[in-house]
């Protein structure tokens, strides 16, 4: 917390910082090992006042998605590269541990800022999602978050709900939880490129300036321009999303005009490192050589006035340097997702120029290990909300014989959910032929090990909610065989060409995905079959999918052209009914084989 009060209001005294007992695992990335020749580390005070250079600590994370409790399965682990080239996994995440790690990291750093790269809420487990993410906002206040950009998931419930999370007040439908009115976020949400279509102005603050004594650093927050393609139409109604680079450049000029020359961009858009380990060196063999994706072009084009980029969205960990338009190296970071990592960046502020000494910037990702003391205030917060959620969340809805994962081109859980939606579709209309499920809608695996007192192999409602938290309905529609093949091709072409989205498919639908080819040709047309029969381009097929996909979301416009629509129950209800009907304590469901798509590499 800065010694001076930030521009945004602080309605509550922040919690006492807690010393952690163990150092975090770290991977170092730095633009250079040494400060400029005249620089001094930390704050040095001479007879004429503070020295020229001041180290400012920037702690950052992204894509928390309301994961207050330690995430389950692979969602709660990170991969760590070992000195001998092997890898191991480390259990990570949980705000009780994140709070301890952040508070430990701040110790001894008088100039410290904590920032985030969006998707703090949305697609959240039941503990937060059931209460419209009020618990997560309370936790972020306790974590002493100073500022965050919006992400696409901040719009899952629309701009009005986002404004409520910022300003406070009880939910317009569900009212207040407990005895006190929700007070809102102590930190500003920044939405520089999200405009109200009527006014043409940002719906929230576009930028914010952190100040302490004579040091000031500006933050500009944007989400990806393609947010409307991955959020329900109702969630972004009346909003426009502008180009990330143009928006950042615009407000960098505004900040420069106000005398703020040190600027950090919080961008909810990301990249894909070539390695999966959190400590993979994405600057090998050269700066930025080990990362690809949208953030690379953004980083190469954002004005050199911006000194560092905190990013997100892809849930990938990286600490990279990518040259700005002037050819000057600039730090670009991401801390994976779900609170499993945090990034510690040192920004060396030059009091003579008011800018960051870019050659001295250093950054490292640290694991939020679970071998440190839990932060008592976070434990109390989780306990409070769990007491309200438990009667709903602890109810058993099914049984499984092993972990059912949600990773891979085709995942066992993806197959299970598609089968559940096909079964629900057949209840609505016996003529339903198949079901399609978007992989981004599957937020977590189902794990065999008990999370609480329910017993191993028991799937609770809370676990199901964590897997499918969006409350999409299962919709039926008619499409032609030609349209079905086009939908499959849209997985790897059009909006999804750069980052393919492979739909999870129900039993009976099979095809070959040839990854040696490019674009739409990756889907082998003649291989697409239903129950062993080739798809007839002129025939009509009844397709079940969630309402987001049925509206053409996630880059599947052809699905938006379906006809004869019929709306069913929500997708979680469909999954619950399927698990209840097809499993028991003595006859649990086995993980599907995930063998419906033949992959050629």
N, C-alpha and C positions, 0 to 999 in steps of 0.2 A: 504494500500500500504506500503510495507516495506520501511524503510529509505534507504536501499541499493537497487540498481537496480537488479532485478531478471535476471537470465541468458537469458531469452527470451527478444527480443526487445520490447520496448514500443514506438510505432510510434506516439502516440497522448498523450497529457497531459490528465490525468484522470479528470473526472468531480468533481466539488466541492461537498463535502458530505453535505447531507441535514439532519437537525435534524427532527425527527418525533415526533409527539405530544403525541402518546399513546403507552403504553407498549404492546407487543405482548402477546397473550395467550400462555401458555407454559405448557409442561409436563416434569418433571425432571426425568432423569435416571442417576444414578451415580454408579460407582464401589465401592466407599466408601465416607463417608461424610467428612473425614479428610485427610489432607495431611500427608506425612511421618513426623515423629517427628521433623526432622531438617528443614522441609520445611517452606516457607513463601509464602503467596499468592501474586501474582503480582511480580513486580521487586523491590527488596530491594538492595540498594547500601550501602556498608560499606566502611570503610577506605581502604580496599584492593580491592574495585571495586564492581561489581554486586554480589548479593547474590547467593546462590547455585541454588535456584529454580526460574523458570520463567514461568508464565502462558502464554500460547499461545492460542489465540482464533481461532478455526476452524469453519467457517461458510460454510455450504454445502447444496446443493439441487441437484435434479436429474430429468430426464424425463420432461424437459420443453416443448419439442416438438413445439417450435416456438409460444407458446401461449403468445403473447405480450399483447393483450387485455384480460380483464377478461373472463375466459371461461364461456360458457353458461350452464344453467341447472345444473344437478348433477355434471358435470365436473368442476363446479366452486364453489363447496361447500365441506366442510369437516365435519365429524361427531365428536362431542365433548362429552366425557363422563362426566356427572355431579356427584357431591359428593354423591347424593342420589341414584346413579345407573342408572338414566335415561339418555337419550342422546338428544342432539339438534344439528341442523346443523348451520354452520357458513359460510357465503359467503366469498370466498377467491380467491386470485390470481389476476394476472395482473401485468406487470412489472413496471408500475407507482407506485404501492404499494410495490412491492418486493424491488425496489430500496430504497424507504423510510425506510422500515423495516431493510434492511441490513445496510444502512448508520447509522441508529439509533443504531443498535447493535454494530457497530464498535466504537462508541463514547467511549472514555476513555480506549480503548484497543490498546496500542501501538504496540503490537505484534498480528496481525490479518491476517489470510489467508482465502481466499474464494475459495472453490473447488467444483467440480460437478462430478456426477456419470454417465455421458453419456446421449445420446438421447436429447441433447440440440436442435437438429434440426431433421427434417424428420417427416412425418405425421403431418405437420403443417397446421394451418388455412391459408386461402388465403392470408391474409396480409403479411405473411412471405413466404409461399410456392410458391406463384406466382412469387416471385423474387429469387427463389433458396436459400431461407433462409439467404440472405444477411442482411435483417433487424434484424434477431435474433442475428447474430454475432455482429452487431453494438450495439444492446442492451446489450449483454453480456460484451462487452468492457466497456460500460457505467456503468454496474453493478460492475465493477472492479473484474471480475472473474480472478483468478490467474492461474487455471489449471483445466482440466477436462479429464476424460477418454473418449474414444470413446464408443458409444453404437451401437447396431445393426442398428438403423435408420440412423446413420451417413453414412451408406453404401447404402442407398436407391438409390442414383445417382452415386454410384461407387467411387473407390479410387481416381480417378483424380479430381472429384468434391470436395471430402473431402480435398484433398491437396490444391485446390484453396481457399476453405473457410479458411484454415490455413494461406496460404501465400498471398492471395489477387490476384487481376486481374479480368478482366471482364469475363462474362460467354462466353464460346466458341461459343455458338449458338445465344443466346439472346443479347449478348453484354453488354454494360454498361447501368445502370439505372441512369439518371440524368447527371450532368456535371462532376462528379468526378469518377475516377476509384476506384473500391472496394479495400480497403486496407487490408482486411483479419483480422484474430483474433489477438488480443494483448496477448492472453494466449496460452500456448501449449496444443494441443490435444495429449494425450498419448495413444499409441497402442502397448503395449509390446508384446501381444500375436497374433498380426495380421501381418503375414509375407508375403513378396513377394515370390511367389513360385520359381521364377528364382534365386533370390539372397539369399533366406533364412533369410533375415534380416527384422526387423520391418519396416513398411511403414512410420511410424512417430516415434517420440521420445518414448522410452519405459519408461523413468522416468524423473523426474525433481526435483531439490533441491531448496527449499525456504530458503533464508538466511537473517538474520538481526543481525548485530553485531556478537556475538559469538554463536548465536542460528541457527541451521540448521535442517530442516526436509525434508526428501525425500518422493516423491510421485511416486507410480507405478500405471499405468493405464491399465486395461484390459477390454475386453468385453466378453460376454459369448461364450464359445467354440462352442455352437450350433447356432451361428449367421447365417451360410449358410442355415440352415433349415427354417429360418424365414425371409430371405431377397431374393429378386429375384436373379436368377443365374447370371444375367448380372452385378448386383451390387457387387458381390464378386468374379467375374472372375479373375483368376490369383492370388488369395489370399488363404492362409491357416490360420486356427484359432486354436491355440494351447491350451492345458490344462491350466486353470486359475491358479490352485495351483502351478503347476510346474513352470509356468512363473513368478509368483510373488516370489516364493522362489529363482529362479535364479537371479532376479534383486535385491532382498534383499541382497544377498551375494555381488553383485557388489557394492551396496551402502555402505555396511559394509566395503568393501575393500577401499572405498574412505573416510572412517571415518565418514560416516553418519549413526548414530545408531538409530535415531528416524525416523520411517517409517510409512506412511499411505498408504493403498491400496485403490484405486478407482476402484470399481468392478461393471461393468454393468451386474449384476445378482442379484437376490433378493430372498425374502422369503414371506411367507404368515402368518401374525399374526392371532391369533385365534379371536381377536376382530377387529372390523372395525373402531373404534374411533382412532383418531390420538394420543390420550393420554392413550390408552389402555396399561396396564402394562404387557409387554410380558416377564417379569422376575418373573411372579407369576405362580405357587407357588415357583419355583426356577429359577435360572439364565437360560434364554433362553428357558424355558419350554413352553412359549406361542407363539413360532414361528416354522414354518416348511418350507420346500422347499429347493431348491438347495443351498442357501447361508449358510445353517446350516452345511452341509458337507464341504463346502469351508472354512468356519470360523474355523471348528474343525481341519482342516488339514494344513492351511497356517502357515508357519514358525512363531514361537513365536517372531522372530525379528521384525515382523510387529505389530505396537501398536494399530491400529484402522482400521476399515473397513467402508468406505463410499460406499453404494450400491445403486441399482436401479432396473429398468426393470419391476418389478411386480406392480409398481405404488401404493405400499402399504406403509403406515407410520409405522415406528417402531424405537424404541431406546432400544436395547437389549444388554445383556452381554452373550457371548458364550465363553466357555473355549477354549483356544488354545491347541495345542498338548502337552504342558507342564502342562496343568491343570490350567493355569492362566487365570482369567477372562479378556475378551477383548471386547471393545465396537464395536457394529455393528449397523449402522444407515441407515435409508432411509426416505426421506422427501416427500412421496407420488408422486405427478406428477403435471405438468402444472403450476408450480410456486405457488401452494397453501400453501406450508409450506417451512420453512428452518430449518436446524438443527444448533444449537449452541453448540459446544463441546469445553471444556476446556482441553487442553493437558498441563500437568505440566512438563516442560523440566528441566532435572537435568544437570546443567552445569558441575558437577564433572564427570559424566559418559557419557554425550552426549545423554542419552536415555530419554524416557518418564517415569516418575514415575507413572506406570500403576494404582496403588492403588488410585491415586488422580484424575483420569479421570472422568469428569462429562459431561453429554450431555442432551439436551432437544430439542424437536421439538416445533416450534412456528408457529402460524397461520399467514399467510399474509393477515391480515384483510384489509378491504376497508374503515376503519374509520380513516385513517391517511391521511395527505396531499399527493397529487400526486407529484411525482418527475417531475419537469418542463422539464428536458432534455428528459425524457422518453415520456412525452406528446408530445413534439415537434417531436421526432423521429416517433412516431405512426402517428401523423398528416401528416408528410412528405410522408410516405409510403401509408397511406390511400388515399391521394390525387391521387396517381398513380393507386391504385387498385380500387377506387370507381366506375369508369365507367363500369368495368367488374363485380365487386362484388355485386353491388346494384340491378342488374337486377332480377326481380321476375321470379321464375321458377315453383311455385306451391303454394297451399294453404292447411293448415291443421286446424282441428277443436280443437286440443289440443296438449299437449306435446306428442311427440313420442320418448320414451326412448330407450336407447341402453344397458340397464343392465338386468341381469337375465340370466338363462340358455337358455331360448328362449326369445328374446326381440321383442317388437312391431316394432322397426326400422329394426331389422334383417329380420323379415317377409316382411316388405315393400320393402327392397332392394332386397331380393330374388325374390319377385313378379316382381319387375322392370326388373331384369335380365332374368326371364322367359319370360316376354313380349318381351324384345329385342331379345331373342333367337328365339321366334316364328316368329318375323319379318324376321330373317335370314333364318330360316328353320321351317316351320309349324309343322314339326314332333318333335320339342323339347318337352320333357316330364316334365322336372323339373329343378330347379336351386338350387345351394348350395352356401352359402356365409360364409366365415370365420369370426368369431366374432372380431378378432383382426384388421380386415380391416374397422371396423365401429368405427370411432374415437371420435364421439360426438353425443349427441341427437339432435333432431329437437325440438325447443321450440316454444310454441305458442306466448309468449310475444315478441313484436318487439324488435330487438336489436338496430335499428336505426330509420329512418323515414319511413320505409316501411309499417308499420301498423301491428297490431296483426294478427297472423295466416298466414302471408306471408312468404314463404320460398324464400330466395334470393340465387343467385348463390354462394355467399360467404359462406352461411350456408351449402349449399350442398357440397362445396369444403372442408369445415371443416370436414364433415362427411366422405367423401371419397377422400382423397388427393393424392392417390398413382398413379393415371393415369394408372391403370391396364386395359387391354382390357377384354371384355366379350367374352369368348371362348366357342365354342360348341365342344363336343366330344362324342363318343359312348363308353358306358361301358355295361357289362352284369349285369343282376340282381344280380348275385353272387358277382360281384365286387362292386355294389352299397351297398349291405349289409356289405361288408368288409370295405368300406369307412366309413360307420356309426360306425362300431366297432373300427376303428382307432381313433375315437374321444376320446376313453377312454382306449386305449391300446397302445402298442408300445411306440413311442416317446411322446405320450400324456397321458401315464398311470398316471404319477405323478400329472400332471396339465391338466385335460381334456379340450379339445377345442370342444365345441358343435357347430356344423355347424347350421347356420340359413337356414331354408328350405322354399321352395315356396309352395303356396297353392295347396292342393291335396296330398301332401306327408305327411304321418302320421306314427308315431311309438311310442313305449313305452320305456322309459329309466328308468330302475330299479336300483336306487342308493343303494338298500340294498345288491346288488351283487357286485362283483369285476371284474375289467378288462373288456375284450370284452363281457363278459356275461351280462353286464349292458344293452346292446342293445338287446331287446327281438326280436329275429329273426322273429318269426311268426307274430309279430305285424306290421312289415314294410309293408305299403300299399300305393298304388298310386291310387287316386280317388276311394278309397274303395276296390280296388282289390289287393290281395296279390302279392308281387313281385315274378316274375317268374325267378328263378336263371339262366335259359338258354336264356332268352329273351334279346334283345338289347334295351337299353334306351339312349335317346339323352339328355345329361346333359349340362346345362349352368353353368359356374362358371367364376370367374375372372382368369386372366392369371397366377397369382401367385399360386392359388389352382390347376389350370389345369396342372401346371408343377410339382405337387407333394409337394408343399410348406406346411408349418405348420404341418408337420408330417403326410401327407396323400399320401404316395407313390403310392397307388393304382390309385389315380386320374391321376398320371403321366403316367399310362399305357393305357389311353384312345386312341381311334383311330378316323380316319375320322375327323380331327380337322378343325374347321372353326373359323376364327378370326373376331370379330365384333368391334363395337365402344368401346370407353373407358367407364368404369363403371359409371362415373359421368354423361356422356351423356345419358346413359341408364336410370339413376335415373331421370334426368331432363325431358326426353321424357315421362316417366311414370307419373310424377307429372303433367306435362303440359296437358297430355291427359286425366287424371282422376280426375282433380280438377279444381275448379274455385273459384272466390271470393264468389259466392253464393252457391257453392257446394264443400266445402273443404273435403279433405280426413280425415276420422276418424282414430284414432290409431288402428291398428290391435289388435286382442284379444290375440295373442301369445298363441294359444291353439292347435298347431299342434303336439307338443311333449307332451305325457302324462308322467308325472314324478311320480315315486313311490319312497317314502322316508322311 
